[in-house]
Amino acid sequence: YSGMFINGYITGNISFSLVNNSSHRIVAEKLEIVSSNNGYVKYSESLNNKAIEPNSKINYTAQVNSIYKPIFKLYFTYNNKTYIKLSNYKDCEVAV
């Protein structure tokens, strides 16, 4: 991330990757960044059903304001079923 980090709160830009480590294509639907202390959604973006090919990744940057130890939530579809994958901000990626 680039910005300020004070007592667990981040303000600024967070760069991260959505990574598909599987051998199948997944379809990314939505990304949320939530505050880990209260679960509030502080950032939400539709990913417009973006296909992520096997063993590939897509990079993103999001601007956040005063979010406590952010958690990334990726909503994706595989084989006509929707899943949610969680990852913390220290990983800088959401890997499926």
Protein Blocks (a to p, Z undefined) as FASTA:
>chain_A
ZZddeehiacdddddddddfbfbdcddfbdcdddfklopafbdcdehhpacdehiacddd
dddehiahiaddddddeehiacdddddfklopacZZ
